[in-house]
């Protein structure tokens, strides 16, 4: 796995964690921010053929 793929998967995992924390804390604004970031990261992964289902379910 190259550095780009590794970094992208790490960012997705971190964003998913941040999203979960924001939901747990009831921070609706941060939830929206994290969802937007996650959408962007997943789109970037798809554009580069990076499979993310293994880490994001």
N, C-alpha and C positions, 0 to 999 in steps of 0.2 A: 504494500500500500504506500502510495507516495505522500509527501508532506501536505499537499493540497487536500487530498481526500481525508487524511488523518485530522487535519485542522478543521475541516468542514464538519466532520462527524462529531468532533469535540464541541464545536460551537453549537451544533444542533442539540446535543445532549445537555449542555449548560443552559441553553435557552428553554428546553423542556423543563428542566429543574426550576429555573426562575419562574416559568409560567405556573407550575404547580404551587410554588411558594406564594405567588401573587394571588392565586385562587384561594389558597388556604387562609390568607390574610384578608380576603375580601376587598382587595385593591383593584377595582374595576378598570381604572385607567391603566395601571401596569399590566393587567391581563391583556388589554387591547394592544398595548405596545409589544408585549412578548409574542402575541399571536401574529402580529405583522412581521416581526423579526423572523419567527419560525416559518411563515409563508415564504419570505424572501430566501431564507436558507434552503428550504426544500426545493424551491424553484431553481436555485443555483445548482443544487445537487442533481436535479433532473436534467438540466442543460448539459451537465458534464458526465452523465451516466453513472452517478454515484448512488448506490442502493442504500436507502436509509430505513427501510422497514424493520431491519434487525434490531435497531436501537430505539425506534420511536413507536413501534407497534402498529 
